[in-house]
Structure formats: C-alpha cells, structure tokens
Amino acid sequence: MSGHGAGVDFYYSFADWFAMNPQDILRYVDSLHMEKNIDKELVFAAIEAALQTAARRQYGEEADITVSVDRSNGRVGAILDGDELGDDQIGRIGAQTAKQVIIQKVREAERDSLINEYHEQIGDTVAGIIGRVEGGVATVNLGNVEAILPRSEQIPGETLHAGERVRAVVFEVRSAGNRVRVVLSRTRTQLVQRLFEQEIPELSEGVISVNSISREPGYRSKVAVSSVDSQIDPIAVCVGYRGSRIKAVREELAGEHIDVVRYNDDPEILIPNALQPAEVEQVLLCDMIGRAIVLVQEDQLSLAIGRRGQNVRLASKLCGWDIEIMTGGELEEQIERAVGAFSQLDDMTPEISQVLVEQGYLSYDDLSVIEPDQFVEISGLSEAQVDRIVEMAEEKAEEAEVAAAEERQARKERERLEKGQQAAAEVVAAQQPAAEAPAAEEPAAEEPAAEEPAAEEPAAEEPAAEEPAAEEPAAEEPAAEAEVPAEPVAEEPSAEGDQPVRQD
C-alpha cells in the first residue's frame, strides 16, 4: 500500500474506521513514517488529538474525556468522566471533525519533518531539476520539496533553463504556513568546498584539507590547502592529472577561475602565496590593526593588485588580513606624510608619531579607531590627552572624507563636460565635410585645366592666392578637430581607476 493511497483511503473512509479497524490505523502510520519520514509517535499523537477534539464536540467542551490509540495493535480507547466508552459510543464521535483535524496535524508533522531534514543540510550541496525560471528566480525540484534559487544567489552571468540539472548549497530553511521554503545558493564559498570534496577523495580521507576559501562568484576563487603528509603536494592533488579535477569544479561553477595556493600558519608565508602570481619582496605585519603592508617592485604592482583590485581583495579574505600593496618608495612617502600629519595634533611629538606609524597607523582614519588603552601604552600620554587626540583625528578624518567626496563630484562634473565637448566636436567634424563637399569638387574640376601648363606657371598662382581666403573655414576645422583627440588625452577616469584599486 503506497503512502499516498493509504492517506487518501484513510481520509475518505474515516467514518468507517470508527467501527474500528485497528490494522488500517497501523498501516496508515507505517506508510506515513516510511514515505513522508514522519515520526510514528507524531502520527499517533495527531490521531489521538483529533479524536479527542471531535469527542469534546460530541459530549461537550467541559467533558473530561481522554482518547488513546494502542501503539501495538492500533485499537482506539476513550475514557469519559472516568468511565471507559464502548465501541458504539466512540463511533458516535464526529468523524468529519476528526478527519479534518488529523489532516491538519499530519500536514504539520510532515512540514516539521521536512524542516528538520533540510535544517541538517544547511551548507551541504543538493542536486535538483530546474522546474521554471520566472523573473530571474528559478524553482528547483528536490524530490520531496520545491526549492527556490533567487537571482541574488545565482552565479553572475550564468543562464538557467527549465529541465536542467543544477547543484547548489542549502542556504536557508523556513516554514511558510504548512509549506517548507528552502532557499538555495550557488554563490557561497560552501559550494566550492563541497565540490572539492566530491571531486577529490583525499579530502574525505583526511590526507589533505581545505583551510580557507575566498570567492567572488562567477569570476575567481582562491582556495588554500595543506597536507598532513609532507610527501604529498596538496596543490597537485587538487588540480589532478592534466587539471582534470579542477576542470570539473570549474565547469560546475560556470567557468569560474580557481587559484589553489599552499596554506601556512605563518602570515608572512601565506600572504605571498595568496598573492601569486605576483612576486612579493617583503611583508610587514601591523598586528594591532590587522594590516599587512606588502612591498613589491613597480613592475609587479598591477599584478599583485589584480584587475579592479580583485587579486588583493581575495587574498585579504583568504588570509584574514587587511592587505595593502605598495612599493618601497610609496611606503616611505606615506610614512613621511603620516608622521608630519600626526605631529600637527596637540600633545603629539614626532617620536610618538613615528611609533604609531611603525605600528601601521598611516592616516587620521586609522588613528581615529585606535583603542585608547593601547594608545596610552604606546605613547605614555594620559587618558585625557589620548581622548583629545582621537577626537581631533576623527574630525580630521571627516574633513578628509568630505574633501574626497567633493573631489569625486568635481571629477564627475569635469568628465561630463569633457564628454559633452567631445560629442559636440564630433558633430561639427561630421557636418563640416558634408558642407564643404561641393566647394571641394569645383577646384577638382578646374585642376585638369590648370595642370596643362607648367606647375610653377605664374597664371596658376592667382587662384592659389585666393584659396586661403576661401579655405579660412577649412583652416578652422583642423583646429576644431584637434580638440577631439585632446579630450581623451586627459582621461582622468583611467588614472582614477587605478587609484581606488591601489587603495583596496
């Protein structure tokens, strides 16, 4: 007997089994337990609660009545005001009321069972078939529940189609009435972790381990791995023969690039590994503020930062340090600038400023978030002096932020004006040749007649003398056209694009 069939028969023949067929009750409970994964005790309790509710409607809400179902043989018993009811009395209990209550209780039990099942799978991968995609939101059939994959949890750039098989991690589980709402994700780092575990048996065997993952979905992930056996290269194990293993993971992630790096407990070793393929000269750790200043050669600067700062961002997340990339010359300039700025604050000496800079505090913004007790310990100043310095640093940081915002706005305005001028110049350049086309054709018609005499014949010079006057507008046109390339030459956006990136 199937669970569905048993449920339908049970619901619609409820009045008959008041007669009472204990074996049908037991079969129904077993069916729900096996096919719906509902605990048997929950089903028995639901039946008892339903019969008790119906009995009170039959005998009065004030009646002291208890209904029980024998777990071993399925027989229903009831006690009213201390007296046991016979089968004929139990049969008078409202069957329709009991049926509705049981249906509700069973649905609630089924919902709770699914919630518990998927709560245990949060962070684990599940596979399902995409049912439909509407408004960017995909529904995924997982077999016993229909989950959703929101647009925000999809890998940027990937396109999902109905009927496709998809793998995702369970991100959130909650109840919605009698239904279970399971939310999936393909953007979480757990998906990379689980895919590695599925493709690389050595992970489940404990030979190698994934220590840290950072990810920008759809673009790049960095995975730090280590091995318990010094003879085993964890990177080679993860990549696989000719890249077969890492290729399988990439295909599941819509072609996302994956960098596998060697993990180390020492940040001075891990950070250069995380910034590969850039070559790092030196790592300066500022423990008090969790910052790592990484020095590189000029030709390695853009490689270490990465496109739009992606490489350094992922390395920072992977290592747990705020990484700042710069050259040795830039560091010296920044130190000199910071010492000079800090020394202008009340009660600050160049010596204290130098100590703060050595601890990694390089701006008013850094100084505004320093812990007062640490500042007191470093500087030897009083708490009142430290509080005053921190307050002044906060004001300076706010002023700098306002100035930076105004400068950004001014740049945007200049860019807008430059684009407008460039567009106007292009319109003039496009219209000018069309207006001069007939004038250009007339000399072309006269040229053959002028070519018959010698090229230096005096008679031919008179028209030549008149041409400059006629070509004065044409002479202006090159000047207008010269402004067109002059606009892109000062492409501040391109210069600015690198500056924020370098700050990341």
C-alpha positions in Angstrom: 0.0 0.0 0.0 1.5 3.3 -1.0 1.7 6.3 1.4 -0.5 8.4 -0.9 -3.1 5.7 -1.4 -3.1 4.9 2.2 -3.6 8.6 3.1 -6.5 9.0 0.7 -8.2 5.9 1.8 -7.6 6.9 5.4 -9.0 10.4 5.0 -12.1 9.5 3.0 -13.1 6.3 4.9 -12.5 7.9 8.3 -16.1 7.4 9.3 -15.8 3.7 8.6 -12.8 3.0 10.7 -14.6 4.3 13.8 -16.1 0.8 13.5 -12.9 0.3 14.2 -10.2 -1.4 12.1 -7.0 -1.2 14.1 -4.9 -2.7 11.4 -5.8 0.1 9.0 -4.5 2.6 11.6 -1.2 0.8 11.9 -0.8 0.5 8.2 -1.5 4.2 7.8 1.0 5.2 10.5 3.7 3.0 8.9 3.0 4.4 5.5 3.5 8.0 6.6 6.6 7.1 8.5 8.3 5.4 5.6 7.2 7.7 2.7 6.9 11.0 4.4 9.6 10.5 7.0 7.2 11.4 9.8 7.9 10.0 13.2 5.3 7.3 14.2 4.7 8.9 17.6 3.7 12.2 15.9 1.1 10.4 13.8 -0.3 8.5 16.8 -0.4 11.8 18.7 -2.2 13.5 15.8 -4.9 10.8 15.7 -5.4 11.0 19.4 -5.7 14.8 19.4 -8.2 14.7 16.5 -10.4 12.1 18.2 -10.3 14.0 21.5 -11.3 17.2 19.7 -14.2 15.5 18.0 -15.2 13.8 21.2 -15.5 17.1 23.1 -17.7 18.5 20.3 -19.9 15.4 20.7 -20.0 15.3 24.5 -19.4 18.9 25.4 -16.4 21.1 25.7 -16.4 20.7 29.5 -16.4 16.9 29.3 -13.4 15.2 30.9 -12.5 12.9 28.0 -9.3 11.1 27.0 -8.7 9.3 23.8 -5.8 6.9 23.2 -4.5 4.6 20.5 -2.7 1.5 21.4 0.7 1.6 19.6 1.0 -2.2 19.3 -2.5 -3.1 17.9 -4.0 0.2 16.8 -7.1 -0.2 19.0 -8.8 3.1 20.0 -9.9 3.6 23.6 -11.7 6.5 25.3 -12.5 7.4 28.9 -15.3 9.9 29.7 -15.5 11.2 33.2 -13.6 8.2 34.5 -15.7 5.7 32.6 -14.4 3.8 29.6 -16.6 4.3 26.5 -17.6 1.3 24.4 -17.1 1.0 20.6 -20.6 2.2 19.9 -20.1 5.3 22.0 -16.8 6.0 20.3 -18.4 5.6 16.9 -20.7 8.5 17.6 -17.8 10.9 17.8 -17.9 13.3 14.8 -15.9 11.6 12.1 -15.8 14.7 9.8 -14.3 16.8 12.6 -11.7 14.2 13.5 -10.8 13.8 9.8 -10.1 17.5 9.3 -8.0 17.7 12.5 -6.0 14.6 11.5 -5.3 16.0 8.0 -4.1 19.3 9.6 -1.9 17.6 12.2 -0.4 15.2 9.6 0.4 18.1 7.3 2.1 20.0 10.2 4.0 16.9 11.1 5.2 16.5 7.5 6.2 20.2 7.4 8.2 19.9 10.6 9.9 16.7 9.4 11.0 18.4 6.1 12.2 21.5 8.1 14.3 19.3 10.3 15.6 17.3 7.3 16.8 20.4 5.4 18.0 22.3 8.5 20.5 19.5 8.9 21.6 20.1 5.3 22.3 23.8 5.5 25.7 24.3 4.0 25.6 21.0 2.1 25.0 20.5 -1.6 21.8 19.2 -3.1 21.0 18.4 -6.7 17.7 19.0 -8.4 15.9 19.7 -11.7 15.0 23.3 -12.6 11.2 23.5 -13.0 10.8 27.0 -14.2 12.5 30.4 -14.3 10.4 33.5 -13.8 11.7 37.0 -13.2 15.2 35.6 -12.7 14.0 33.3 -9.8 14.4 29.6 -10.5 12.4 26.8 -8.8 14.3 23.6 -8.2 12.6 20.2 -7.7 14.5 18.3 -5.0 12.1 15.4 -4.9 10.2 16.0 -1.7 10.2 19.8 -1.8 10.3 22.5 -4.4 13.2 24.9 -3.5 13.9 28.3 -4.9 17.2 29.7 -6.3 16.9 33.5 -6.2 18.7 35.7 -8.8 20.9 37.1 -6.0 22.1 33.6 -5.2 22.9 32.7 -8.8 26.4 32.9 -10.3 26.6 36.2 -12.3 26.4 35.6 -16.0 25.1 32.1 -15.9 21.7 31.3 -17.6 19.5 28.6 -16.1 16.9 26.7 -18.2 14.0 24.5 -17.3 14.8 20.8 -17.2 18.5 21.4 -16.4 20.1 19.6 -13.5 21.7 22.0 -11.0 23.8 21.7 -7.9 23.6 24.2 -5.1 24.0 24.5 -1.3 21.1 24.8 1.1 21.2 28.4 2.3 18.1 28.9 4.3 15.1 26.9 5.5 11.9 28.3 7.0 8.2 27.5 7.2 5.6 29.2 5.2 2.2 28.1 6.6 2.0 24.4 6.0 4.7 24.5 3.4 8.5 24.4 3.7 10.5 27.2 2.0 14.0 26.0 1.1 16.4 28.7 -0.4 19.4 27.5 -2.4 22.6 29.3 -3.3 25.3 29.0 -5.9 27.4 31.9 -4.7 28.5 30.7 -1.3 32.0 29.5 -0.5 30.5 26.3 0.8 29.6 25.3 -2.8 33.3 25.4 -3.7 34.2 23.4 -0.6 31.6 20.7 -1.3 32.6 20.4 -5.0 36.2 19.9 -4.0 35.2 17.2 -1.6 33.2 15.4 -4.3 36.0 15.6 -6.9 38.9 15.0 -4.5 38.7 11.8 -2.5 41.9 12.7 -0.5 39.8 15.4 1.3 37.3 13.0 2.7 40.2 10.6 3.6 41.9 13.4 5.6 45.1 13.3 3.6 44.7 16.9 2.6 42.4 19.6 3.9 41.0 22.9 2.7 41.9 25.6 5.2 40.4 28.7 3.8 38.4 29.9 0.8 37.7 33.3 -0.6 35.4 33.9 -3.6 33.9 36.4 -6.0 31.2 34.3 -7.7 31.5 34.0 -11.4 35.0 35.5 -11.5 37.6 33.9 -9.3 38.1 31.8 -6.1 41.2 31.3 -4.1 41.5 28.0 -2.1 44.2 27.5 0.5 45.1 23.8 1.0 47.5 21.8 3.1 48.6 18.2 3.6 49.3 16.1 6.7 52.0 14.2 4.7 55.0 16.2 3.6 55.5 13.8 0.7 52.1 14.8 -0.8 51.7 18.0 -2.7 48.2 19.3 -1.9 48.1 21.6 -4.9 48.9 18.8 -7.4 46.3 16.6 -5.7 43.6 19.2 -6.1 44.5 20.1 -9.7 44.6 16.5 -10.8 46.1 14.8 -13.8 46.3 17.5 -16.5 43.9 19.6 -14.5 41.1 17.1 -14.7 39.8 17.7 -11.1 40.0 21.4 -11.1 38.4 21.5 -14.5 35.4 19.5 -13.2 34.9 22.0 -10.4 35.2 25.0 -12.8 32.6 23.6 -15.2 30.1 23.2 -12.3 30.8 26.9 -11.4 30.1 28.2 -14.9 33.8 28.6 -15.8 34.9 30.4 -12.6 38.7 30.7 -12.3 40.1 28.9 -9.2 43.6 29.5 -7.7 44.8 26.8 -5.4 47.5 28.0 -3.0 49.6 26.4 -0.3 48.4 27.2 3.2 50.8 28.1 6.0 50.1 29.2 9.6 52.7 32.0 9.2 51.0 35.1 7.6 54.4 36.2 6.2 54.4 33.0 4.1 50.7 32.6 3.4 50.2 36.2 2.2 52.8 35.9 -0.6 51.3 32.6 -1.6 47.8 34.1 -1.7 49.0 37.0 -3.9 50.5 34.7 -6.6 51.4 35.0 -9.4 52.8 38.4 -8.2 56.3 38.3 -6.6 56.4 39.8 -3.2 59.6 41.5 -1.7 58.5 41.9 1.9 55.5 41.6 4.2 55.2 44.0 7.1 52.6 42.9 9.7 50.8 45.5 11.8 49.2 43.2 14.4 47.4 45.9 16.3 45.1 46.8 13.4 45.3 43.6 11.4 47.0 45.2 8.5 49.7 43.7 6.3 51.8 46.1 4.1 53.1 44.1 1.2 56.1 45.6 -0.7 56.6 44.7 -4.4 58.6 46.0 -7.3 57.0 48.6 -9.6 56.5 46.0 -12.4 54.7 43.7 -10.0 52.3 46.3 -8.6 49.4 45.9 -11.0 49.8 42.1 -11.0 49.6 42.0 -7.2 46.6 44.3 -7.1 44.8 42.5 -9.9 42.1 43.7 -12.2 39.9 46.2 -10.3 41.7 45.1 -7.1 40.4 41.5 -7.3 43.6 39.7 -6.5 44.4 41.7 -3.3 40.7 41.5 -2.2 40.6 37.7 -2.5 44.0 37.4 -0.8 42.8 39.6 2.1 39.7 37.4 2.6 41.8 34.2 2.3 44.4 35.3 4.9 42.2 37.3 7.2 44.5 40.4 7.0 43.8 43.8 5.5 46.5 43.7 2.8 47.8 47.0 1.3 50.1 46.7 -1.7 52.7 49.4 -2.4 56.3 49.9 -3.5 59.1 50.8 -1.2 59.1 54.4 -2.4 55.4 54.7 -1.8 55.7 53.4 1.7 58.4 55.9 2.5 56.3 58.8 1.2 53.3 57.6 3.2 55.3 57.2 6.4 56.7 60.7 6.0 53.3 62.2 5.3 51.7 60.3 8.3 54.4 61.4 10.7 54.1 65.0 9.6 50.3 64.9 9.9 50.2 63.3 13.3 52.8 65.7 14.6 50.4 68.6 14.0 48.0 67.3 16.5 48.1 68.6 20.1 50.3 66.7 22.5 51.8 64.6 19.7 55.5 64.5 19.2 57.5 63.3 16.2 58.7 60.4 18.3 55.1 59.3 19.2 54.1 59.8 15.6 56.9 57.6 14.5 55.9 54.8 16.9 52.3 54.9 15.7 53.4 54.7 12.1 55.6 51.7 12.9 52.5 50.0 14.3 50.7 50.5 10.9 48.7 53.7 11.7 49.1 55.7 8.5 46.2 58.0 8.4 43.8 60.1 10.5 41.2 57.4 9.9 43.4 54.7 11.3 44.2 56.9 14.3 40.5 57.6 15.0 39.8 53.9 15.7 42.8 53.2 17.9 42.0 51.6 21.2 42.6 54.2 23.9 44.3 51.8 26.3 46.7 50.7 23.6 47.4 54.4 22.7 48.2 55.1 26.3 50.6 52.2 26.4 52.3 53.2 23.2 52.6 56.9 23.8 52.9 57.3 27.5 50.3 60.1 27.4 47.4 60.4 29.8 43.9 59.1 29.0 42.6 62.7 28.7 45.4 63.6 26.2 44.7 60.4 24.2 40.9 61.1 24.1 41.6 64.6 22.8 44.0 63.3 20.1 41.5 60.6 19.0 38.7 63.3 18.8 40.9 65.6 16.7 41.8 62.6 14.4 38.1 61.9 14.0 37.4 65.5 12.9 40.4 65.4 10.5 39.2 62.1 9.0 35.7 63.5 8.5 37.1 66.6 6.8 39.3 64.4 4.6 36.3 62.3 3.7 34.2 65.4 2.8 37.1 66.8 0.7 37.4 63.4 -1.1 33.7 63.3 -1.9 33.8 66.9 -3.3 36.8 66.0 -5.4 35.0 62.9 -6.8 32.0 65.1 -7.6 34.2 67.6 -9.3 35.8 64.9 -11.4 32.5 63.5 -12.4 31.4 67.0 -13.5 34.6 67.5 -15.5 34.1 64.1 -17.1 30.6 65.1 -18.1 31.7 68.4 -19.6 34.6 66.8 -21.4 32.2 64.2 -22.9 29.8 67.0 -23.9 32.6 68.9 -25.6 33.8 65.8 -27.3 30.3 64.9 -28.6 29.9 68.5 -29.9 33.3 68.4 -31.7 32.3 65.1 -33.3 29.1 66.5 -34.5 30.9 69.5 -36.0 33.5 67.2 -37.6 30.8 65.1 -39.1 28.9 68.1 -40.5 31.8 70.1 -41.8 33.0 67.8 -44.7 29.4 67.5 -45.9 29.1 71.3 -46.1 32.4 71.7 -47.9 31.9 68.8 -50.4 30.6 71.0 -53.3 33.5 73.5 -52.8 36.0 70.8 -52.9 34.5 69.4 -56.1 34.9 72.8 -58.0 38.7 73.0 -57.7 38.8 69.4 -58.6 37.0 70.2 -61.9 39.4 73.2 -62.6 42.6 71.2 -61.7 42.9 69.4 -65.0 42.9 72.8 -66.9 45.5 74.1 -64.5 47.7 71.0 -64.9 48.2 71.5 -68.7 50.6 74.5 -68.1 53.8 74.1 -66.1 53.3 73.6 -62.4 55.1 76.8 -61.5 53.3 79.0 -64.1 52.5 82.5 -62.7 49.0 82.4 -64.1 48.2 79.4 -61.9 49.3 81.2 -58.7 46.4 83.7 -58.7 43.8 81.1 -57.8 46.3 79.8 -55.3 46.4 83.2 -53.7 42.6 83.3 -53.4 42.4 79.8 -52.0 43.5 80.7 -48.5 40.7 83.2 -48.1 38.2 80.6 -49.3 39.7 78.0 -47.0 39.6 80.0 -43.8 36.7 78.0 -42.5 38.6 74.9 -43.6 41.6 76.1 -41.6 39.3 76.4 -38.5 38.2 72.9 -39.0 41.5 71.2 -38.2 41.6 73.4 -35.0 38.2 72.0 -34.1 39.2 68.5 -34.9 42.4 68.9 -33.0 40.3 69.3 -29.9 38.7 65.9 -30.4 41.8 63.9 -29.5 42.8 66.5 -26.9 39.7 65.4 -24.8 40.7 61.8 -24.3 44.3 62.7 -23.6 43.3 63.9 -20.1 41.4 60.8 -19.4 41.2 61.2 -15.6 38.8 58.2 -15.3 41.6 55.9 -16.4 44.0 57.4 -14.0 41.5 57.3 -11.2 40.6 53.8 -11.9 44.0 52.6 -10.7 44.0 54.8 -7.6 41.0 53.3 -5.8 42.2 49.9 -6.9 45.5 50.5 -5.2 43.8 51.5 -2.0 41.8 48.3 -1.9 
